[in-house]
Amino acid sequence: VDKFLDVLIRSLPKQLHLIVITRTAFLESAVELRVKKLINLVGMQELKFLPEDISEYYRLCGVKISKHEQEMLYARSEGWISALYLIMLNYLESGVFTTNKDIPELVRHVVYSRLSDELKSFLNHVCIFYVFCPKQAQYMWPDNNALELLDELIKNNAFITWDKISGEFHLHNIFSSFIREEFDLLSEEKKKALWQRAGHWHMSIDEYVAAMECFYKAEDFDNLLHAFEKDRSYATLGQYKEKMIR
């Protein structure tokens, strides 16, 4: 992949721009390409807010903070916008910057606790997926009001968004991690039923590897083998081989 990107970047016409998002180090030749002004690198440091950035962000949201509070908020959030947003929501409610709540506690206090029991249950049904479309949500949810619940969540929650181009819903990583912790508290019977349901969804759209993983977590080995047969053994190759052997 690195060699391909290196060749591609060097031969791109000036009017065509490529955006690469990666969790790993980007290209051994990155320094050379940057010197030649063929690439721009945006790293973690550029994405994190410095104390003065925090002050400006809060000012734009109508909250004035002192120099001491800038430093305290930077130390608590490490400059990440999602954490700063949660802390601000808590401040707008309480009038003080609390220092004794971690991020999961803030998610519970300022976001999750305000949801109805129906919305909490709905999130448990869809949190299995990293992203999901309306049909997936309706398939996982037993009632016929999934779209109404999604609309309510989007209107009142910045931690779930809808991509108009793909038509998919995304749970923010912080919120998704919290919801999955709540999912883990469900009974084993309930969790297995939801994993099984998710497996049947993936089967319905010919995503057999994903179906196998869901059926494995549901301990539904008959359907896992059915998915394996449908897959025609492709999952025994490459990155899935060890998982399938297990």
Contacts in CASP RR format, 6 or more apart in sequence:
PFRMAT RR
TARGET T0000
AUTHOR 0000-0000-0000
METHOD contacts of the structure
MODEL  1
VDKFLDVLIRSLPKQLHLIVITRTAFLESAVELRVKKLINLVGMQELKFL
PEDISEYYRLCGVKISKHEQEMLYARSEGWISALYLIMLNYLESGVFTTN
KDIPELVRHVVYSRLSDELKSFLNHVCIFYVFCPKQAQYMWPDNNALELL
DELIKNNAFITWDKISGEFHLHNIFSSFIREEFDLLSEEKKKALWQRAGH
WHMSIDEYVAAMECFYKAEDFDNLLHAFEKDRSYATLGQYKEKMIR
2 27 0 8 1.000
2 28 0 8 1.000
5 20 0 8 1.000
5 27 0 8 1.000
6 27 0 8 1.000
6 29 0 8 1.000
6 33 0 8 1.000
8 18 0 8 1.000
9 18 0 8 1.000
9 33 0 8 1.000
9 38 0 8 1.000
9 39 0 8 1.000
10 33 0 8 1.000
10 38 0 8 1.000
12 18 0 8 1.000
20 26 0 8 1.000
26 41 0 8 1.000
27 33 0 8 1.000
30 39 0 8 1.000
30 41 0 8 1.000
33 39 0 8 1.000
34 40 0 8 1.000
34 41 0 8 1.000
48 78 0 8 1.000
48 79 0 8 1.000
48 80 0 8 1.000
49 57 0 8 1.000
49 74 0 8 1.000
49 77 0 8 1.000
49 79 0 8 1.000
49 80 0 8 1.000
49 81 0 8 1.000
49 84 0 8 1.000
50 74 0 8 1.000
50 79 0 8 1.000
51 67 0 8 1.000
51 70 0 8 1.000
51 71 0 8 1.000
51 73 0 8 1.000
51 74 0 8 1.000
52 70 0 8 1.000
53 79 0 8 1.000
54 65 0 8 1.000
54 70 0 8 1.000
54 73 0 8 1.000
54 74 0 8 1.000
54 77 0 8 1.000
54 79 0 8 1.000
54 84 0 8 1.000
55 65 0 8 1.000
55 70 0 8 1.000
57 81 0 8 1.000
57 84 0 8 1.000
58 64 0 8 1.000
58 65 0 8 1.000
58 84 0 8 1.000
58 88 0 8 1.000
61 88 0 8 1.000
63 88 0 8 1.000
63 91 0 8 1.000
63 92 0 8 1.000
65 73 0 8 1.000
69 97 0 8 1.000
72 97 0 8 1.000
72 99 0 8 1.000
73 84 0 8 1.000
73 87 0 8 1.000
73 97 0 8 1.000
76 83 0 8 1.000
76 87 0 8 1.000
76 99 0 8 1.000
77 83 0 8 1.000
77 84 0 8 1.000
77 87 0 8 1.000
82 159 0 8 1.000
82 172 0 8 1.000
82 173 0 8 1.000
82 174 0 8 1.000
83 103 0 8 1.000
83 106 0 8 1.000
83 174 0 8 1.000
85 158 0 8 1.000
86 103 0 8 1.000
86 106 0 8 1.000
86 107 0 8 1.000
86 110 0 8 1.000
86 111 0 8 1.000
86 174 0 8 1.000
87 97 0 8 1.000
87 106 0 8 1.000
89 106 0 8 1.000
89 110 0 8 1.000
89 111 0 8 1.000
90 98 0 8 1.000
90 101 0 8 1.000
90 106 0 8 1.000
90 109 0 8 1.000
90 110 0 8 1.000
91 97 0 8 1.000
93 110 0 8 1.000
101 109 0 8 1.000
103 174 0 8 1.000
104 177 0 8 1.000
104 178 0 8 1.000
104 181 0 8 1.000
107 159 0 8 1.000
107 174 0 8 1.000
107 175 0 8 1.000
107 178 0 8 1.000
108 178 0 8 1.000
111 157 0 8 1.000
111 159 0 8 1.000
111 175 0 8 1.000
112 120 0 8 1.000
112 178 0 8 1.000
112 179 0 8 1.000
112 182 0 8 1.000
114 156 0 8 1.000
115 123 0 8 1.000
118 149 0 8 1.000
119 149 0 8 1.000
119 152 0 8 1.000
119 153 0 8 1.000
120 182 0 8 1.000
122 137 0 8 1.000
122 141 0 8 1.000
122 146 0 8 1.000
122 149 0 8 1.000
123 153 0 8 1.000
123 179 0 8 1.000
123 182 0 8 1.000
124 179 0 8 1.000
124 182 0 8 1.000
124 183 0 8 1.000
124 186 0 8 1.000
124 194 0 8 1.000
125 137 0 8 1.000
125 140 0 8 1.000
125 141 0 8 1.000
125 194 0 8 1.000
126 132 0 8 1.000
126 136 0 8 1.000
126 137 0 8 1.000
126 140 0 8 1.000
126 141 0 8 1.000
126 169 0 8 1.000
127 171 0 8 1.000
127 176 0 8 1.000
127 179 0 8 1.000
127 180 0 8 1.000
127 182 0 8 1.000
127 183 0 8 1.000
128 140 0 8 1.000
128 183 0 8 1.000
128 194 0 8 1.000
128 195 0 8 1.000
128 198 0 8 1.000
128 214 0 8 1.000
129 136 0 8 1.000
129 198 0 8 1.000
130 170 0 8 1.000
130 171 0 8 1.000
130 176 0 8 1.000
131 166 0 8 1.000
131 168 0 8 1.000
131 169 0 8 1.000
131 170 0 8 1.000
132 140 0 8 1.000
132 168 0 8 1.000
132 169 0 8 1.000
133 167 0 8 1.000
133 168 0 8 1.000
133 169 0 8 1.000
134 146 0 8 1.000
134 147 0 8 1.000
134 150 0 8 1.000
134 167 0 8 1.000
134 169 0 8 1.000
136 201 0 8 1.000
137 146 0 8 1.000
137 147 0 8 1.000
137 150 0 8 1.000
137 169 0 8 1.000
138 144 0 8 1.000
138 146 0 8 1.000
138 147 0 8 1.000
139 197 0 8 1.000
139 201 0 8 1.000
140 146 0 8 1.000
140 194 0 8 1.000
140 197 0 8 1.000
140 198 0 8 1.000
140 201 0 8 1.000
141 149 0 8 1.000
150 160 0 8 1.000
150 162 0 8 1.000
150 169 0 8 1.000
153 160 0 8 1.000
154 160 0 8 1.000
154 161 0 8 1.000
154 162 0 8 1.000
154 169 0 8 1.000
157 175 0 8 1.000
158 172 0 8 1.000
159 171 0 8 1.000
159 172 0 8 1.000
159 174 0 8 1.000
159 175 0 8 1.000
160 169 0 8 1.000
160 170 0 8 1.000
160 171 0 8 1.000
160 172 0 8 1.000
160 175 0 8 1.000
161 169 0 8 1.000
161 170 0 8 1.000
161 172 0 8 1.000
162 168 0 8 1.000
162 169 0 8 1.000
162 170 0 8 1.000
163 169 0 8 1.000
163 170 0 8 1.000
171 179 0 8 1.000
183 191 0 8 1.000
183 194 0 8 1.000
184 191 0 8 1.000
186 194 0 8 1.000
191 217 0 8 1.000
192 217 0 8 1.000
192 218 0 8 1.000
192 219 0 8 1.000
192 220 0 8 1.000
193 218 0 8 1.000
195 214 0 8 1.000
195 215 0 8 1.000
195 217 0 8 1.000
195 218 0 8 1.000
195 220 0 8 1.000
196 214 0 8 1.000
196 215 0 8 1.000
196 218 0 8 1.000
196 220 0 8 1.000
196 223 0 8 1.000
198 214 0 8 1.000
199 210 0 8 1.000
199 211 0 8 1.000
199 214 0 8 1.000
199 215 0 8 1.000
199 218 0 8 1.000
199 223 0 8 1.000
199 227 0 8 1.000
200 211 0 8 1.000
200 223 0 8 1.000
202 208 0 8 1.000
202 210 0 8 1.000
202 211 0 8 1.000
202 214 0 8 1.000
202 227 0 8 1.000
203 211 0 8 1.000
203 223 0 8 1.000
203 226 0 8 1.000
203 227 0 8 1.000
203 230 0 8 1.000
206 230 0 8 1.000
208 227 0 8 1.000
208 228 0 8 1.000
208 230 0 8 1.000
208 231 0 8 1.000
208 234 0 8 1.000
208 235 0 8 1.000
209 231 0 8 1.000
209 234 0 8 1.000
209 235 0 8 1.000
209 240 0 8 1.000
211 223 0 8 1.000
211 224 0 8 1.000
211 227 0 8 1.000
212 224 0 8 1.000
212 227 0 8 1.000
212 228 0 8 1.000
212 231 0 8 1.000
212 235 0 8 1.000
212 244 0 8 1.000
213 243 0 8 1.000
215 221 0 8 1.000
215 223 0 8 1.000
215 224 0 8 1.000
215 227 0 8 1.000
216 224 0 8 1.000
228 235 0 8 1.000
228 244 0 8 1.000
235 241 0 8 1.000
235 243 0 8 1.000
235 244 0 8 1.000
236 244 0 8 1.000
END
